[in-house]
Amino acid sequence: MRAEMWRLYRHLILGGVVIVACCYIVIEFTQARFGGSREERLLCVDAEISSALLLTGILKEIPESQFNWTVQPSEPHTISATAALIQEKKWLKLPEDSYQIALGKTDAPVLVGRVDKSGSLFQLESLLSQLLLTDLISYSDKLALLESLSCVSIEDVSYTPSNPLTGVATVHGTYTKYGFVWKDQSTNQSILVAVTEEDNVSLSLVVVFVVGLGIAVMLVLIWRELVSLDFKRKTFESITRQIARGRSGLPKGVPDSSGTLKELAYSFDSMSSHIQRLLKVQREMINAISHELRTPIARLRFGLEVMKDEVDDDVAKTIEALEGDVEELNTLVDEVLTYGKLEGGSLELHFKELSVSQLVDGILSHNHLLLQHLNVEVNISEEDIVLADEHHLSRALQNLILNASKYASTAIAVTFSYDDERWQLDIEDDGPGIAFEDRDKVFIPFQRLDNSRTRASGGYGLGLAIVQRIAFWHGGAVLIDASESGGAKFSFIWSRNQHKNTVA
């Protein structure tokens, strides 16, 4: 996973660097655009005021203007004609940061001005003072001219300047606007004359947008990596589950760009194969030992039988006790061999239809001596035909019934039920029961919950393990619950959807 984590860190680092770089570039570009736009607005104010001065005949030459006026009117124009020409001006931006303004018809302009490269100093106060403080036009004409200027805004203010034209600055939060307060001698009203601002996008909004876009791209890249990691996790989880179920070998096309997942999966597969080999060797050894024990057990049994005819009664009782031990050893060998076949997968089951009631009656009759001190209640409906392996199902039910008889106080109950998908046999007793945390332990081979119990009552610890494996081979399971009578309830459940007559 180190490569995937490094890829995530790399996306975070690169994403942060890209965001910072993009913010810097956008801020520089936006500031340049704002600066160029601001310069164009000042040139527009210069051009419009200069045009008004020239067209009305107030001035013939304007050295304060940034423009070089090449075509000028021969006669002064009226205020209305001047305002109309200014409003219909033609503004051109030429290459190499040069600008041109033309007033009048395209083929015969009245006034043409051009600036090849504007300076950094604009003398707007001088131009405004020559327009607003002249006595050649009236106050109303001056207002009409100001209203015709598209690059100049005017508004009434309640400020009394010390001079007829005074430079001021208005502050609105973090934004500052510069202008001039003009108060004509013929009126008491003061007017703020300022440069109009274009509706440009806020610089802060641009920066926020760029940062948000960069974060979104970075999150998308990280999300893709997380999705890829989650897909690899699910694949690895699926592989480990397959290995846990006993599958050997890995599926083709394991998605892993760095090889880490494949290496880990192959390690698990190798470990699983090694464990399977060890278990196989263990099963083979146990089966071999169990088979080899049959011969000396048979010899012991034969020898003890011969000795009984040659000894007195006291020694004969001892020999009978030894015969019981030999029989117990023989039973243990049978249990080990049976469990080995069920666990190792070498068992062959033959499914056929059989009657549960006949099966249970046979078990109860065969073990009547062990059950004669108990009240056995059997609850089986008339429809008791099931599909199962008769020998092994009988073995499982016998183990469950005998196990219940060991711990029952007065009674055990055998109940058969079914639905559309499964059959179920419940064996209950009224004994001490099994604690919830110990219910899984009873199916562990050679595991007994109470070590103080004698082998006669506790058995070998293989009976319930064999029952569990038989249920597994029948496509079912064994569940443990508390009985209504206070003891334990074992439920042997197997599937009705067995389509094979033989399972090996």
Order of alpha helices (4+ residues) and beta strands (2+ residues): alpha-beta-alpha-beta-beta-beta-alpha-alpha-beta-beta-beta-beta-alpha-alpha-alpha-beta-beta-alpha-alpha-beta-beta-alpha-beta-beta-alpha-alpha-beta-beta-beta
